[in-house]
Amino acid sequence: MFGEPAPETPLGYNLSAERQQLISSLMTLGAFISSSTAGFTALIFGRKMSLWIACIMVFGSTALMQATTSIAGLYAGRLIIGFGNGLLMTHSQLYIHETSPAKYRGLAISAFLYWTSIGTLIGTVVDNFTSRDTSKMAYILSLGIVHIVPGILSIGLFFIPESPRWLLDRNKEAKALRALERIRPRGWDVTTEFDQMKAALEAERAIASSVGIVDIFRNPIDRRRTLLSIASVTSQAASGSMFMIAYGTYFLAMAGIGDPFGNSCILIGCGVVAIIINSIVTTRYGYRRVMLMSGLLLCGVCQLIIAAVYTAEPGTKKTGKLIVAFAVIYIVGYNGMISSYAWLGGGEFPSQRLRSYTFGIATAVGFFGAWLTTFTAPYFINPLELNWGPKYGYIWAPICVLTAAWVFFFFPETKDRTLEEIDELVCCRIHFRSILSLCTDRCPQFEAKVPARKFRGYKCTRTAANAHVVSEEKLSEDEKAQHVTVDEQVEDSKV
């Protein structure tokens, strides 16, 4: 319907690089736009209503793509479904971060990514069977199954409460307490948790009461949190994942490696297994820094080997088997070690009062990185352009290594920390030895200069309400006397 005959290619048909770029990247561009407005949609509608709006967008855009025979209609449908996808990805994860207990937050995000991968696997399996149909019913049926998930979600949203932290931020304390009670088991100390949430929010407001897009960069504390959140989410794009995900089937087809759809199903199925394994280990062993560094290095090595093997013997059976094997290892490394922990960090670093703005911008930048990958990849892999194919891995391997180095020096460990503890640590305890650290005048405890890689062993000694000290001069003499010295703090962290 939208391609052109190309007898010289393995498929016999091909999409022009321009159409391939737009079809693949417009959804990501739409997600970038909508996720960047998450702060505004959260302010006006909240988490649940934003998800309902996203479902409506998915319904409408999918119907448009099913009905249209115009390339312009297809472009419009891809852009609109991107709007819905951005809202779904942002607000669903915000809800998970704000409602999950600290111990199970990693497990909850793993469950989120598990279902995302299951959806991808189902879609690929359906595509595998419908691709044999040469009529337009092939893609109409494939798109038809997309209606199922937003239908289930639209109904399911009636049975869950709004985020307690969001309600508290909107000064709806009674509703926030009831919502927290609904999502916690019997015997849970809801009162203490609610008081901590309230104290942390009040402490944040004591520093700055304004809430807006400019506030995420206004002071050095919020600026640092924003930059860390952005870098965490963007580490997914830095791994080259969108090259392997968005163009996996096409990449395997043009490389002449077996059944492209069948191999894609194998890749995605292995990714699902990796997420299941990750969900087992994340609560007890899932340290963010270790997993991210290991995953990035593993993905970099896999892409380097894929590129080198294809350069040495392009198009042979042996090469095809090796490429599929290392592509499987890549997907396992990405899903099991990078994806969930990148999203975890992106949602844990922001402050409560600015979480929707900060995480929305972080998600938007992550989507922009994904869009940049999907937009530029055709120039490298399309036979009508550079025709690099798997050799594209030469670009991504060093990027993975550089990102792993950034994680080692600047990424703090937040496993098992409550969001309120992270507030205390980020604001008053830890000095990130980074070129992004602009000043420390709002928080004199930054002088402790505990590097990000020692974040894990540092012990919180103050409540979140006392963590946001604007200036030491404002403390009373008694409070000053109770303060431990910088040297004692460092010694405590070493112990």
C-alpha positions in Angstrom: 0.0 0.0 0.0 2.8 2.5 0.9 5.9 0.9 -0.5 7.4 0.3 -3.9 8.7 -2.8 -5.8 12.4 -3.5 -5.2 13.4 -6.8 -6.9 17.0 -6.4 -5.8 16.1 -6.7 -2.1 15.4 -9.9 -0.2 11.8 -8.9 0.4 11.0 -7.8 -3.2 9.5 -4.6 -1.9 11.0 -1.7 0.0 10.0 1.5 1.7 11.8 4.7 0.7 14.1 6.0 3.4 11.9 9.1 3.8 8.7 7.1 4.4 10.6 4.6 6.6 11.9 7.5 8.7 8.5 9.2 9.1 6.5 6.0 9.8 8.9 4.9 12.5 9.8 8.2 14.0 6.5 10.1 14.1 5.1 8.0 16.9 8.3 8.7 18.9 8.0 12.4 18.1 4.4 12.4 19.3 5.5 10.7 22.5 8.2 13.3 23.0 5.6 16.1 22.7 3.0 14.6 25.0 5.4 13.5 27.7 7.0 16.9 27.8 3.6 18.3 28.8 3.1 15.7 31.6 3.5 18.5 34.2 0.6 20.4 32.8 -1.7 17.4 32.3 -0.9 16.2 35.8 -1.7 19.6 37.2 -5.0 19.9 35.4 -6.2 16.2 35.1 -4.2 14.0 37.5 -2.8 10.6 36.8 -6.0 8.7 36.1 -7.7 11.2 33.8 -4.4 11.6 31.8 -4.4 7.8 31.3 -8.1 7.9 30.1 -7.2 10.7 27.7 -4.3 8.6 26.4 -6.7 5.6 25.8 -9.0 7.8 23.7 -6.0 8.9 21.6 -5.0 5.3 21.0 -8.6 4.3 20.0 -8.9 7.2 17.5 -5.4 6.9 16.0 -5.6 3.2 15.5 -9.0 3.5 13.8 -7.6 6.2 11.5 -4.6 4.0 10.5 -7.0 1.1 9.8 -9.2 3.1 7.6 -6.8 5.3 5.7 -5.3 4.6 2.2 -3.4 7.9 2.2 0.2 8.2 3.4 -0.7 11.5 5.1 -3.4 9.7 7.1 -0.9 7.1 8.1 1.5 9.8 9.2 -1.3 11.5 11.2 -2.3 8.2 12.9 1.3 7.5 13.9 1.7 11.0 15.4 -1.5 10.8 17.4 -0.8 7.3 18.8 2.5 8.8 19.8 0.7 11.4 21.8 -1.2 8.6 23.6 1.9 6.5 24.1 3.8 9.4 25.7 0.9 10.0 28.2 0.7 6.3 29.0 4.4 5.8 29.5 4.8 8.9 31.7 1.7 8.9 33.9 1.6 5.1 34.4 5.1 5.1 35.7 4.5 8.2 37.8 1.6 6.4 39.4 3.8 3.3 40.1 6.6 5.4 41.6 4.1 7.3 43.8 2.1 4.3 45.1 4.7 1.6 45.5 6.5 0.9 48.8 10.3 1.5 48.5 11.1 -2.2 48.8 8.8 -3.2 45.9 9.2 -0.2 43.6 11.8 -2.0 41.4 9.5 -5.0 41.2 6.5 -2.8 40.2 8.5 -1.2 37.4 9.7 -4.6 36.3 6.0 -5.7 36.1 5.3 -2.6 34.0 8.1 -3.4 31.5 7.0 -7.1 31.5 3.6 -6.2 30.2 5.2 -3.8 27.7 7.3 -6.6 26.4 4.4 -9.0 26.3 2.5 -6.5 24.2 5.5 -6.3 21.8 5.7 -10.0 21.6 2.0 -10.5 20.8 2.2 -7.8 18.2 5.2 -9.4 16.5 3.6 -12.9 16.5 0.4 -11.5 15.0 2.5 -9.6 12.4 4.3 -12.8 11.6 1.1 -14.6 10.6 -0.6 -11.7 8.9 2.4 -10.8 6.9 1.6 -13.7 4.6 -1.6 -12.0 3.5 -0.9 -9.8 0.6 -4.1 -7.7 1.0 -4.4 -4.7 3.2 -6.2 -6.9 5.8 -2.7 -7.9 6.9 -2.2 -4.6 8.7 -5.9 -3.9 9.4 -6.1 -7.1 11.5 -2.8 -6.4 13.2 -3.9 -2.9 14.2 -7.2 -4.3 15.4 -5.7 -6.0 18.4 -4.3 -2.6 19.6 -7.9 -1.7 20.6 -7.9 -4.5 23.3 -5.4 -3.0 25.8 -6.8 0.5 26.1 -10.3 -1.0 26.4 -9.2 -3.1 29.4 -7.3 -0.1 30.9 -10.2 2.2 30.5 -12.4 -0.1 32.6 -9.7 -1.0 35.1 -9.0 2.6 36.0 -12.4 2.8 37.7 -11.2 0.4 40.3 -8.0 2.1 41.5 -7.6 5.3 43.5 -5.8 8.4 42.4 -2.2 8.7 43.4 -2.0 9.7 47.2 1.0 11.9 46.7 -0.6 13.7 43.8 -3.8 14.3 45.9 -1.7 15.5 48.8 0.1 17.9 46.5 -3.3 19.2 45.4 -4.1 19.9 49.1 -6.7 17.1 49.3 -5.4 15.4 52.5 -8.5 13.4 53.3 -8.7 11.9 49.9 -5.0 11.2 49.9 -5.2 9.3 53.2 -8.1 7.2 51.9 -6.3 6.5 48.7 -3.2 5.4 50.6 -5.3 3.1 52.9 -6.8 1.5 49.8 -3.5 0.5 48.2 -1.8 -0.7 51.4 -2.4 -4.1 53.1 -4.0 -4.5 56.5 -1.6 -3.9 59.3 0.5 -1.4 57.3 1.5 1.7 59.2 -0.4 4.1 56.9 -0.3 7.0 59.4 3.5 7.1 59.7 3.9 6.8 55.9 1.3 9.5 55.3 3.0 11.8 57.8 6.4 11.4 56.1 4.8 12.2 52.7 3.2 15.3 54.1 6.4 16.4 55.9 8.5 16.0 52.8 6.1 18.0 50.7 5.9 20.8 53.3 9.7 20.9 53.4 9.9 21.2 49.6 7.4 24.0 49.7 9.5 25.8 52.3 12.3 26.1 49.8 10.1 27.1 46.8 6.4 27.2 46.7 6.1 27.7 43.0 5.5 24.8 40.7 6.2 25.1 37.0 8.3 24.0 34.1 11.0 26.6 34.9 11.3 25.5 38.5 12.9 22.2 37.6 16.0 24.2 36.7 15.6 27.2 39.0 17.8 26.2 42.0 20.8 23.9 42.0 19.1 21.1 43.9 16.1 20.8 41.5 18.4 21.3 38.6 20.6 18.4 39.7 17.7 16.2 40.2 16.3 17.1 36.8 19.6 16.4 35.0 20.1 13.1 36.8 16.5 12.0 35.9 17.1 13.0 32.2 20.4 11.2 32.0 18.9 8.1 33.6 16.0 7.7 31.2 18.2 8.7 28.2 20.6 5.8 29.0 18.1 3.6 27.2 18.5 5.4 24.0 22.3 5.5 24.5 22.3 1.7 24.5 21.1 1.7 20.8 17.9 -0.1 21.8 15.7 1.7 19.4 17.9 0.5 16.5 17.4 -3.1 17.6 13.7 -2.7 18.5 12.2 -0.4 15.9 14.2 -1.9 13.0 14.8 -5.4 14.3 12.6 -7.2 11.7 13.8 -5.0 8.8 17.4 -5.2 9.9 17.3 -9.0 10.0 15.4 -9.2 6.6 17.9 -7.0 4.8 20.8 -8.9 6.3 19.3 -12.1 4.8 19.2 -13.8 8.1 16.5 -16.6 8.1 12.9 -15.7 8.8 12.9 -12.1 10.0 9.6 -12.2 11.8 10.4 -15.5 13.4 13.8 -14.3 14.6 12.1 -11.1 15.9 9.7 -13.3 18.0 12.7 -15.1 19.4 14.4 -11.8 20.3 11.4 -10.4 22.0 10.5 -13.7 23.8 14.0 -13.8 25.2 13.5 -10.2 26.4 10.3 -11.2 28.2 12.2 -14.0 30.0 14.9 -11.5 31.0 12.3 -9.2 32.5 10.8 -12.2 34.5 14.2 -13.1 35.8 14.9 -9.4 36.7 11.6 -9.2 38.6 12.9 -12.1 40.7 16.2 -10.5 41.6 15.3 -6.8 41.6 13.9 -6.6 45.1 16.8 -8.4 46.8 19.8 -7.9 44.5 18.8 -5.2 42.0 21.2 -2.4 42.6 20.7 0.3 40.0 24.4 1.2 39.4 25.6 -2.4 39.0 22.8 -3.4 36.7 23.1 -0.4 34.5 26.9 -0.6 34.1 26.8 -4.3 33.4 23.9 -4.0 31.0 25.5 -1.2 29.0 28.9 -2.9 28.7 27.2 -6.2 27.7 25.1 -4.4 25.0 28.1 -2.6 23.7 30.1 -5.8 23.4 27.2 -7.5 21.6 26.8 -4.7 19.0 30.6 -4.6 18.4 30.7 -8.4 17.8 27.6 -8.2 15.5 29.2 -5.5 13.4 32.6 -7.2 13.2 31.1 -10.6 12.2 29.0 -9.0 9.5 32.0 -7.0 8.2 34.1 -10.2 7.9 31.5 -12.5 6.3 28.3 -10.7 5.2 25.3 -12.7 4.2 26.5 -16.2 5.2 24.6 -18.7 7.2 27.2 -18.8 9.9 27.1 -15.0 10.2 23.3 -15.0 10.4 23.3 -17.5 13.3 26.0 -15.5 15.1 24.1 -12.2 14.6 20.8 -13.7 15.9 22.7 -15.3 18.9 24.3 -12.0 20.0 21.1 -10.1 19.2 19.4 -12.4 21.8 22.1 -11.7 24.3 21.7 -7.9 23.6 18.0 -8.0 24.2 18.5 -10.0 27.4 21.0 -7.4 28.6 18.8 -4.5 27.7 15.6 -5.8 29.2 17.1 -7.4 32.2 19.7 -4.7 33.2 19.1 -1.4 31.5 15.4 -0.7 30.8 13.8 -1.2 34.2 16.7 0.5 36.1 16.8 3.5 33.8 13.1 4.1 34.3 13.5 3.6 38.1 16.2 6.2 38.4 14.2 8.6 36.2 11.2 8.4 38.5 13.1 8.3 41.9 15.3 11.4 41.6 12.6 14.1 41.1 11.1 15.9 44.1 7.4 15.3 44.9 6.3 18.8 44.0 8.0 18.8 40.6 7.9 15.0 39.9 5.4 15.2 37.0 7.4 18.1 35.4 10.8 16.5 35.9 9.9 13.0 34.9 7.9 14.3 32.0 10.8 16.3 30.7 13.1 13.3 31.3 10.8 11.0 29.4 10.5 13.5 26.6 14.3 13.8 26.3 14.4 10.0 26.3 11.8 9.8 23.5 13.8 12.5 21.6 16.9 10.3 21.8 14.8 7.3 20.6 13.3 9.5 17.8 16.8 10.6 16.7 17.8 6.9 16.5 14.7 5.9 14.5 15.0 8.9 12.2 18.7 8.5 11.4 18.9 4.7 11.3 17.5 4.3 7.8 20.4 6.3 6.4 22.8 3.6 7.8 20.9 0.4 7.2 18.7 1.0 4.1 20.2 -0.7 1.0 19.3 2.5 -1.0 21.4 4.6 1.4 24.7 3.7 3.1 23.6 0.0 3.4 25.6 -0.6 6.6 23.1 -3.1 8.0 24.5 -4.7 11.2 27.7 -2.6 10.8 25.7 0.2 12.4 26.8 -1.4 15.7 30.2 0.2 15.3 28.6 3.5 16.3 26.6 2.2 19.3 29.3 0.1 21.0 31.5 3.1 22.1 28.4 5.0 23.2 27.4 2.2 25.5 30.9 2.2 27.1 30.8 6.0 27.6 27.4 5.8 29.2 28.6 3.0 31.5 31.4 5.3 32.6 28.9 8.1 33.4 26.9 5.7 35.5 30.0 4.7 37.5 31.0 8.3 38.3 27.6 10.1 38.6 24.7 7.7 39.1 23.6 7.5 42.8 22.3 4.2 44.3 18.7 4.5 45.5 17.7 0.9 46.1 15.3 0.5 49.1 15.3 4.2 49.7 11.9 5.8 50.2 11.2 8.8 48.0 11.4 10.9 51.2 14.9 9.5 52.1 16.0 10.3 48.5 14.8 13.8 49.1 17.1 14.0 52.2 20.1 12.4 50.5 19.9 14.4 47.3 19.3 17.7 49.0 21.5 17.7 52.0 24.0 14.9 52.0 25.5 14.0 48.7 27.8 16.0 46.6 27.8 14.7 43.0 31.3 15.2 41.6 30.0 16.3 38.3 30.5 19.2 35.9 26.8 19.7 36.3 27.2 20.7 39.9 26.8 24.4 39.7 26.7 25.7 43.3 26.0 24.5 46.8 24.8 27.7 48.6 21.4 26.3 49.3 22.7 23.2 51.1 25.9 23.5 53.1 26.0 19.8 53.7 27.2 19.4 50.1 30.6 20.2 51.6 30.7 16.6 52.8 31.6 15.7 49.2 30.5 12.1 49.4 30.6 11.0 45.7 27.7 9.4 44.0 29.3 5.9 43.9 29.3 5.9 47.8 25.6 6.9 48.0 24.5 3.3 48.8 26.4 3.2 52.1 25.4 6.6 53.4 23.1 6.6 56.3 20.2 9.0 56.6 20.2 10.7 60.0 17.6 13.4 59.6 14.0 13.4 58.7 12.9 14.6 55.3 11.3 17.6 56.9 14.7 18.8 58.2 16.6 17.8 55.1 15.9 21.0 53.2 17.9 23.6 55.0 18.3 26.8 53.1 21.3 28.2 55.1 23.2 27.1 58.1 22.9 30.6 59.5 19.1 30.0 60.0 19.7 27.2 62.4 19.4 27.8 66.1 22.5 27.4 68.4 21.0 24.2 69.8 20.5 22.8 66.4 24.0 23.7 65.4 25.3 21.9 68.5 23.4 18.8 67.4 25.0 18.7 64.0 27.8 16.3 63.3 30.9 17.5 61.7 31.7 16.8 58.1 34.5 14.5 59.1 32.2 12.5 61.3 29.7 12.2 58.5 32.3 10.8 56.2 33.4 8.4 58.8 29.8 7.3 59.4 29.4 6.7 55.7 32.6 4.6 55.6 31.4 2.4 58.5 
